Amino acid sequence: MASFQKRPYTSWRVHCATDTSVNKTYDSESAALAAAKCLIEALGADVKVKKFSSLGWQVRIRRKGLPTLSKNFARKDQAEDWANQREGEIAKRQFIDYKPADRTTLGDLLRRYAKDRRAGCTTQDPDTARIGKICKHSVAVIRMSVLQSSDISSYREERQKLVKGATVTKELELLSRVISVARCDWGIHLAANVASGSLVRRPEAEDGDSRDRRLAELHTARHDAPSARKVVLEARRKQSGVAFETDPDTDALLALPHSEQQALLRACRYPHWFTERKAAVTPATAKARLKRAAEPRAKARLQAGCRIWAITSFAIETAMRRGEIVKLRWNHVHADAGYLDLPGSITKNRKQRLVPLTLRAKRILATLPCASDQVFATNANTVKLAFKRALQRARCTGLRLHDLRHEATSRLFERTTLRDSEIGDVTGHTDPRSLQRYYNKRPAEFVQRFRESFK
C-alpha cells in the first residue's frame, strides 16, 4: 500500500510577461533558472522566477525487491493517481523505474550524446552544432518524464519561422536519434519516442531544400549587393575624390567567354587581377608599375598561405568534403598507385574510403610542398573565408564550397561508366537515395547520352 503524508511543498514558476504560453512550474530551483536563462536567450524578454511555498502531499511506495518510490505533489488527487498507476504496473509486473527520466532533462541527454557519440568531433561538426543550438532553447530544460510530443511540435513551429524546413527536419531527426539511444542504452525509460516521425510531423519539402547548383558552362558575372567593407571604402573614395580602376589588359582577358570553373579558379589563383588601383598617378608611380610588371611574379604554388586554388580544383576532381580535404595527410596519399586511402577518422560516416586520383588531382598534389604532415596545411574556417572572397572577386552567386561535391559527383555519372554503387564508394555515400541527391543532371547532356545509348 502507498502511504501519503502532508508536508511543505515548494515549487518555482517561470513567468514571462510578454508570452504567457511559456510559463511553467518546476520542482527545483535549478531547473527553473535554467529554463529562464534559455527563454531570455531565445525571446530576449523579461523573465522572472518566483518561489511558491504551500502544503503538498508526498506519496511513498515500498515493495520487497523493488526500490522505494516517492514523489511530491501539490494536490492529494494527483498523488493518488500516480500511486495507483505505479502499483498497477507492479501488480502486472510491468513496473518501470522513471526516476532517471525524472532527474534528466532533454538538454542533459543532448550533452551526453555529444560527449559519448560525437567525441573527437570539432565544433563545426553538424550534429555538434545542432546540439549547441537546441540546448539554448527552452525545450532543453524539460524533464524527460514530462516531455510530450506537443513540446517537440512547438519547437518545430518556432524554428520554422527562423530557418528552412530541411534544417528543422535534421534537428528533429537528431532529437529522435538521441531519445532512441537514451531508451535503448542509457536506461531512460519512456513510454514512446516523443520526437519520432510517427508522433511529430516533419516539415514539408520546399523549393531550395535540396541543392542542385552546378558550375555554369558559360559564366556571366553578376554584381551582388556590396559588402559593408566595400560600402565604407566607396564612401572614403568619394570624399577623397580619387578615381580607381583595374588593369585594362586583365579586364580584356576576363571579358572573353569562359566557364564558371575558369572564373572561379582565376579568382582563387590570381587575386591581384581583381585589385583596383588609382586611375591618375604621378610619373614616378607609373614608372614603378612598369618596373614591377617587368619582374616575374612568384607562381601561385610557391606562395605561402591557404592554397584555395588547389583546394577548389582538388574538390572538383575528388568529390571530397571540406573537412576531409583539410584533414588529409601525406601518409594517406598513394600517388604512384593513383589513389587516396581515407581512414575512418577523417570521413563523415567513420568508414574507410578509397578515392581514385585523376590526372589533374595528381598534378595538384605534385605542386604542393611537403612542409608538414597535412597535405594542404590549413583549417576549415580559413578555407571557408578564402573561398567566400574568391566568389566575390569572380562575382559568382548562389555557389557554396559544398556544391563542388555535387559537381564532382555529377561528373562521375556523366563521364565514367562506373556503376552507382561504385560511385558511392568513391564519394562515400552509403545510401543510394543520398547519392541520387548529389547527381544533378544537365538536360542537354542527359538527352545526348540517352540518344547515344541506342545500339
FENDA-V870033 format. One record per pair of residues at least 12 apart in sequence whose C-alpha atoms are under 7 Angstrom apart, sorted by the first residue. I is the first residue (numbers start at 1). J is the second residue. D is the distance in whole Angstrom. If there is no record, write none. Layout:
i:I j:J d:D
i:I j:J d:D
//
This chain:
i:1 j:61 d:7
i:2 j:59 d:7
i:2 j:60 d:6
i:2 j:61 d:5
i:2 j:83 d:7
i:3 j:59 d:6
i:3 j:60 d:5
i:3 j:61 d:7
i:4 j:57 d:7
i:4 j:58 d:6
i:4 j:59 d:5
i:4 j:60 d:7
i:5 j:57 d:6
i:5 j:58 d:5
i:5 j:59 d:7
i:6 j:55 d:7
i:6 j:56 d:6
i:6 j:57 d:5
i:6 j:58 d:6
i:7 j:55 d:6
i:7 j:56 d:5
i:7 j:57 d:6
i:7 j:58 d:7
i:8 j:54 d:6
i:8 j:55 d:4
i:8 j:56 d:6
i:9 j:53 d:6
i:9 j:54 d:5
i:9 j:55 d:5
i:9 j:56 d:5
i:9 j:74 d:7
i:10 j:52 d:6
i:10 j:53 d:4
i:10 j:54 d:6
i:11 j:25 d:7
i:11 j:26 d:6
i:11 j:27 d:5
i:11 j:28 d:7
i:11 j:51 d:6
i:11 j:52 d:5
i:11 j:53 d:7
i:12 j:25 d:6
i:12 j:26 d:5
i:12 j:27 d:6
i:12 j:28 d:7
i:12 j:29 d:6
i:12 j:32 d:6
i:12 j:49 d:6
i:12 j:50 d:6
i:12 j:51 d:5
i:12 j:52 d:6
i:13 j:25 d:4
i:13 j:26 d:6
i:13 j:32 d:7
i:13 j:49 d:6
i:13 j:50 d:5
i:13 j:51 d:6
i:14 j:32 d:6
i:14 j:36 d:6
i:14 j:47 d:7
i:14 j:48 d:6
i:14 j:49 d:5
i:14 j:50 d:7
i:15 j:47 d:6
i:15 j:48 d:5
i:15 j:49 d:6
i:16 j:46 d:6
i:16 j:47 d:5
i:16 j:48 d:7
i:17 j:46 d:7
i:18 j:45 d:7
i:31 j:141 d:7
i:32 j:49 d:7
i:33 j:49 d:7
i:34 j:141 d:7
i:35 j:138 d:6
i:35 j:141 d:6
i:36 j:48 d:7
i:38 j:136 d:5
i:38 j:137 d:5
i:38 j:138 d:5
i:39 j:137 d:7
i:39 j:138 d:6
i:42 j:137 d:6
i:56 j:72 d:7
i:56 j:73 d:6
i:56 j:74 d:4
i:56 j:75 d:6
i:57 j:72 d:6
i:57 j:73 d:5
i:57 j:74 d:6
i:57 j:75 d:6
i:57 j:76 d:6
i:57 j:79 d:7
i:58 j:70 d:7
i:58 j:71 d:6
i:58 j:72 d:4
i:58 j:73 d:6
i:59 j:71 d:6
i:59 j:72 d:6
i:59 j:79 d:6
i:96 j:189 d:7
i:98 j:145 d:7
i:98 j:189 d:6
i:100 j:188 d:6
i:101 j:143 d:7
i:101 j:144 d:5
i:101 j:145 d:5
i:101 j:188 d:5
i:101 j:189 d:7
i:102 j:143 d:6
i:102 j:144 d:6
i:102 j:145 d:5
i:103 j:143 d:7
i:104 j:143 d:6
i:104 j:144 d:6
i:105 j:140 d:6
i:105 j:141 d:5
i:105 j:142 d:5
i:105 j:143 d:4
i:105 j:144 d:5
i:106 j:140 d:5
i:106 j:141 d:6
i:106 j:142 d:6
i:106 j:143 d:6
i:106 j:144 d:6
i:107 j:135 d:5
i:107 j:140 d:4
i:107 j:141 d:6
i:109 j:178 d:7
i:110 j:131 d:6
i:110 j:178 d:7
i:113 j:178 d:7
i:114 j:128 d:6
i:130 j:171 d:7
i:139 j:151 d:7
i:148 j:194 d:6
i:149 j:194 d:5
i:149 j:195 d:6
i:149 j:199 d:6
i:149 j:200 d:6
i:152 j:195 d:6
i:153 j:200 d:6
i:156 j:168 d:7
i:165 j:203 d:5
i:165 j:204 d:7
i:165 j:205 d:7
i:166 j:209 d:6
i:169 j:202 d:6
i:169 j:203 d:6
i:172 j:195 d:7
i:175 j:195 d:6
i:176 j:193 d:7
i:176 j:195 d:5
i:176 j:196 d:5
i:179 j:193 d:6
i:180 j:193 d:7
i:212 j:440 d:6
i:213 j:399 d:7
i:213 j:403 d:6
i:214 j:403 d:7
i:214 j:407 d:6
i:215 j:260 d:6
i:215 j:261 d:6
i:215 j:407 d:7
i:216 j:259 d:6
i:216 j:260 d:5
i:217 j:259 d:5
i:217 j:260 d:6
i:218 j:257 d:7
i:218 j:258 d:6
i:218 j:259 d:4
i:218 j:260 d:6
i:219 j:258 d:6
i:219 j:259 d:5
i:219 j:260 d:5
i:221 j:394 d:7
i:221 j:395 d:5
i:221 j:396 d:7
i:222 j:395 d:5
i:222 j:396 d:7
i:222 j:397 d:7
i:223 j:395 d:6
i:243 j:278 d:6
i:243 j:279 d:6
i:244 j:276 d:6
i:244 j:277 d:5
i:244 j:278 d:4
i:244 j:279 d:5
i:245 j:276 d:5
i:245 j:277 d:5
i:245 j:278 d:6
i:245 j:279 d:5
i:246 j:274 d:7
i:246 j:275 d:6
i:246 j:276 d:5
i:246 j:277 d:6
i:250 j:273 d:6
i:263 j:394 d:6
i:264 j:390 d:7
i:264 j:391 d:7
i:264 j:394 d:6
i:265 j:309 d:6
i:267 j:390 d:5
i:267 j:393 d:6
i:267 j:394 d:6
i:268 j:308 d:6
i:268 j:309 d:5
i:268 j:390 d:5
i:269 j:300 d:6
i:269 j:309 d:5
i:274 j:393 d:6
i:301 j:367 d:6
i:301 j:368 d:7
i:306 j:378 d:6
i:308 j:383 d:7
i:308 j:386 d:6
i:308 j:387 d:7
i:310 j:364 d:6
i:314 j:361 d:6
i:315 j:404 d:6
i:315 j:405 d:7
i:316 j:404 d:5
i:316 j:405 d:7
i:316 j:407 d:7
i:316 j:408 d:5
i:317 j:358 d:7
i:317 j:361 d:6
i:317 j:408 d:6
i:318 j:355 d:7
i:318 j:357 d:7
i:318 j:408 d:7
i:319 j:405 d:5
i:319 j:408 d:5
i:319 j:409 d:6
i:319 j:427 d:6
i:320 j:405 d:6
i:320 j:427 d:7
i:321 j:402 d:7
i:321 j:405 d:7
i:322 j:380 d:7
i:323 j:380 d:6
i:324 j:346 d:6
i:324 j:347 d:6
i:326 j:376 d:6
i:326 j:378 d:6
i:326 j:379 d:6
i:326 j:380 d:6
i:327 j:346 d:6
i:327 j:374 d:7
i:328 j:374 d:6
i:328 j:375 d:6
i:329 j:373 d:5
i:329 j:374 d:4
i:329 j:375 d:5
i:330 j:373 d:6
i:330 j:374 d:6
i:330 j:375 d:6
i:335 j:362 d:7
i:338 j:356 d:6
i:338 j:357 d:5
i:339 j:354 d:7
i:339 j:355 d:5
i:339 j:356 d:4
i:339 j:357 d:5
i:340 j:354 d:6
i:340 j:355 d:5
i:340 j:356 d:6
i:341 j:353 d:6
i:341 j:354 d:5
i:341 j:355 d:7
i:342 j:354 d:6
i:353 j:425 d:7
i:353 j:428 d:7
i:354 j:426 d:6
i:355 j:426 d:5
i:406 j:438 d:5
i:406 j:439 d:7
i:409 j:438 d:6
i:409 j:439 d:6
i:410 j:438 d:7
i:410 j:439 d:5
i:410 j:440 d:6
i:410 j:441 d:7
//
